[in-house]
Amino acid sequence: MRQFNPKTEAEKIMAFFKSTFEKVGKKKAIINWSGGIDSTVSLYLLAKSLSIENILVLHLPYEHSYEDEFLPIFDYLQMNKAQLRILSIKPMVDQIKSDLKINDPFRLGNVIAR
């Protein structure tokens, strides 16, 4: 079995980000931050790959915003709070829930995740 080296894998991901942005001629990125570990790690790696001022973070909460948990991450990455946009998806999700008569929490979770 192949050994997993977190540092090596992080370096590969950051190199991929850098080369992809260079290849397509882009300097700015928008990333969705959910509050979970996956999006937090993704943001960290992106922030280490691009100029920090070129990143816009979207937080699209349904019922609970994780803004308070996010601010220490912003501080750690030395990002400006103006780089964070929070937009509740509750009105949109609730409309879909009503239109499609979704009562199953698992189905609703799939709508929220999209």
VOBA-1610 file (N, C-alpha, C; in pm, whole numbers, padded with zeros to 5 digits, always signed):
BEGIN
Met+00084-00118+00000Met+00000+00000+00000Met+00089+00125+00000Arg+00050+00222-00080Arg+00125+00346-00091Arg+00110+00429+00036Gln+00219+00485+00083Gln+00216+00571+00201Gln+00157+00707+00165Phe+00081+00762+00255Phe+00022+00895+00236Phe+00104+00995+00315Asn+00158+01093+00245Asn+00236+01197+00309Asn+00158+01328+00293Pro+00096+01380+00400Pro+00013+01500+00389Pro+00087+01620+00329Lys+00212+01639+00366Lys+00287+01754+00315Lys+00306+01742+00164Thr+00343+01623+00118Thr+00363+01600-00025Thr+00233+01620-00102Glu+00124+01567-00048Glu-00006+01582-00116Glu-00050+01728-00120Ala-00027+01801-00012Ala-00062+01944-00009Ala+00020+02019-00114Glu+00147+01987-00126Glu+00232+02052-00226Glu+00184+02022-00368Lys+00139+01898-00392Lys+00085+01862-00524Lys-00041+01943-00555Ile-00128+01956-00457Ile-00252+02031-00478Ile-00222+02178-00504Met-00132+02236-00426Met-00097+02377-00446Met-00030+02398-00582Ala+00053+02306-00624Ala+00116+02316-00757Ala+00010+02307-00866Phe-00089+02220-00846Phe-00199+02209-00941Phe-00276+02340-00950Phe-00310+02398-00835Phe-00380+02527-00835Phe-00300+02631-00913Lys-00172+02645-00879Lys-00088+02746-00943Lys-00080+02725-01093Ser-00052+02603-01135Ser-00035+02578-01279Ser-00167+02594-01354Thr-00277+02555-01293Thr-00407+02569-01359Thr-00443+02716-01377Phe-00425+02795-01273Phe-00455+02938-01284Phe-00364+03005-01387Glu-00237+02969-01388Glu-00145+03025-01487Glu-00185+02984-01629Lys-00220+02857-01645Lys-00255+02805-01777Lys-00377+02875-01836Val-00476+02903-01754Val-00598+02968-01804Val-00592+03120-01794Gly-00482+03173-01743Gly-00463+03317-01738Gly-00551+03388-01636Lys-00583+03321-01529Lys-00667+03380-01424Lys-00583+03404-01299Lys-00623+03507-01223Lys-00552+03539-01099Lys-00645+03538-00978Lys-00776+03540-01003Lys-00873+03549-00894Lys-00952+03420-00882Ala-00996+03393-00758Ala-01072+03271-00731Ala-01188+03301-00638Ile-01295+03226-00657Ile-01409+03227-00565Ile-01420+03086-00511Ile-01431+03075-00380Ile-01442+02944-00317Ile-01559+02946-00219Asn-01635+02837-00217Asn-01744+02824-00121Asn-01690+02763+00007Trp-01722+02825+00119Trp-01680+02773+00249Trp-01805+02734+00326Ser-01817+02604+00357Ser-01937+02553+00424Ser-01927+02555+00576Gly-01807+02557+00626Gly-01787+02546+00770Gly-01724+02413+00807Gly-01714+02323+00709Gly-01658+02191+00735Gly-01508+02185+00709Ile-01453+02070+00740Ile-01308+02051+00728Ile-01264+02053+00582Asp-01345+01995+00491Asp-01305+01989+00350Asp-01288+02129+00291Ser-01388+02213+00311Ser-01380+02347+00252Ser-01275+02433+00324Thr-01252+02407+00451Thr-01150+02481+00525Thr-01010+02446+00473Val-00986+02317+00453Val-00856+02274+00399Val-00839+02327+00256Ser-00946+02320+00177Ser-00939+02371+00039Ser-00906+02520+00037Leu-00969+02595+00124Leu-00940+02739+00133Leu-00795+02762+00174Tyr-00749+02688+00272Tyr-00611+02703+00318Tyr-00513+02679+00203Leu-00533+02569+00130Leu-00443+02536+00020Leu-00451+02640-00092Leu-00571+02688-00120Leu-00587+02793-00222Leu-00515+02921-00178Ala-00531+02956-00051Ala-00468+03077+00002Ala-00316+03068-00001Lys-00263+02948+00009Lys-00118+02930+00002Lys-00069+02922-00143Ser-00164+02915-00238Ser-00128+02902-00380Ser-00139+03032-00457Leu-00233+03117-00418Leu-00260+03242-00489Leu-00231+03360-00397Ser-00228+03477-00456Ser-00219+03598-00373Ser-00348+03608-00293Ile-00336+03624-00165Ile-00450+03620-00073Ile-00558+03721-00110Glu-00518+03837-00161Glu-00616+03941-00194Glu-00700+03905-00317Asn-00664+03798-00387Asn-00737+03757-00507Asn-00839+03647-00479Ile-00870+03624-00353Ile-00965+03518-00318Ile-01090+03579-00256Leu-01205+03538-00307Leu-01334+03575-00251Leu-01398+03449-00195Val-01444+03456-00071Val-01503+03341-00004Val-01654+03360+00005Leu-01728+03261-00043Leu-01874+03260-00030Leu-01913+03165+00081His-02004+03208+00165His-02060+03122+00268His-02210+03123+00245Leu-02267+03007+00213Leu-02407+02997+00175Leu-02484+02912+00277Pro-02510+02966+00395Pro-02576+02886+00499Pro-02725+02865+00471Tyr-02777+02755+00525Tyr-02921+02730+00518Tyr-02987+02785+00644Glu-02956+02727+00758Glu-03016+02776+00883Glu-02914+02840+00975His-02794+02785+00978His-02693+02833+01072His-02571+02881+00996Ser-02530+03002+01022Ser-02407+03056+00963Ser-02290+03024+01055Tyr-02179+02989+00995Tyr-02058+02959+01071Tyr-01960+03076+01067Glu-02013+03196+01048Glu-01927+03314+01035Glu-01834+03330+01156Asp-01886+03307+01276Asp-01802+03322+01396Asp-01683+03226+01395Glu-01707+03104+01344Glu-01598+03007+01335Glu-01501+03043+01224Phe-01550+03117+01126Phe-01468+03150+01010Phe-01371+03263+01039Leu-01410+03357+01121Leu-01326+03475+01143Leu-01185+03441+01192Pro-01166+03343+01280Pro-01028+03307+01316Pro-00948+03254+01197Ile-01016+03186+01105Ile-00948+03137+00985Ile-00904+03255+00899Phe-00994+03353+00884Phe-00959+03474+00810Phe-00839+03543+00873Asp-00839+03553+01006Asp-00726+03615+01075Asp-00597+03537+01050Tyr-00606+03405+01061Tyr-00488+03321+01041Tyr-00431+03338+00901Leu-00519+03343+00802Leu-00476+03357+00662Leu-00447+03502+00624Gln-00469+03594+00718Gln-00450+03738+00696Gln-00537+03788+00581Met-00663+03743+00582Met-00760+03787+00483Met-00843+03900+00542Asn-00898+03982+00455Asn-00982+04094+00494Asn-01127+04047+00498Lys-01204+04092+00596Lys-01343+04050+00607Lys-01424+04089+00483Ala-01379+04188+00409Ala-01447+04227+00285Ala-01438+04117+00179Gln-01352+04019+00201Gln-01338+03907+00108Gln-01438+03795+00138Leu-01526+03816+00233Leu-01627+03717+00271Leu-01765+03767+00233Arg-01840+03685+00162Arg-01980+03716+00129Arg-02066+03606+00189Ile-02169+03646+00262Ile-02261+03551+00322Ile-02398+03572+00258Leu-02452+03465+00203Leu-02582+03469+00139Leu-02662+03348+00185Ser-02770+03372+00257Ser-02854+03262+00303Ser-02925+03197+00185Ile-02918+03065+00179Ile-02990+02991+00075Ile-03126+02943+00125Lys-03162+02979+00247Lys-03287+02932+00307Lys-03409+02965+00221Pro-03427+03089+00174Pro-03546+03117+00092Pro-03555+03030-00033Met-03442+03009-00099Met-03441+02927-00221Met-03470+02781-00189Val-03405+02728-00087Val-03425+02588-00050Val-03568+02565-00003Asp-03620+02656+00077Asp-03758+02640+00126Asp-03858+02644+00011Gln-03831+02724-00092Gln-03920+02728-00208Gln-03916+02595-00284Ile-03797+02540-00303Ile-03784+02410-00369Ile-03852+02302-00285Lys-03831+02307-00154Lys-03893+02211-00062Lys-04044+02215-00076Ser-04099+02334-00083Ser-04244+02351-00096Ser-04292+02304-00234Asp-04226+02349-00339Asp-04268+02314-00475Asp-04264+02164-00500Leu-04160+02098-00450Leu-04144+01954-00473Leu-04200+01869-00360Lys-04259+01935-00260Lys-04318+01865-00145Lys-04219+01766-00082Ile-04103+01817-00051Ile-03998+01735+00009Ile-04018+01731+00159Asn-04040+01610+00211Asn-04055+01591+00355Asn-03941+01507+00413Asp-03871+01438+00328Asp-03762+01351+00371Asp-03637+01436+00398Pro-03584+01431+00521Pro-03466+01513+00553Pro-03344+01480+00466Phe-03332+01355+00422Phe-03219+01318+00336Phe-03231+01386+00199Arg-03351+01387+00143Arg-03372+01456+00015Arg-03349+01606+00031Leu-03397+01662+00142Leu-03376+01804+00167Leu-03227+01834+00179Gly-03155+01746+00245Gly-03010+01762+00257Gly-02941+01766+00122Asn-02990+01686+00028Asn-02934+01688-00108Asn-02961+01821-00176Val-03079+01878-00154Val-03111+02010-00211Val-03018+02115-00150Ile-03002+02112-00019Ile-02917+02209+00051Ile-02773+02200+00001Ala-02725+02078-00021Ala-02586+02058-00063Ala-02560+02106-00205Arg-02663+02116-00284Arg-02643+02158-00423Arg-02638+02307-00431
//
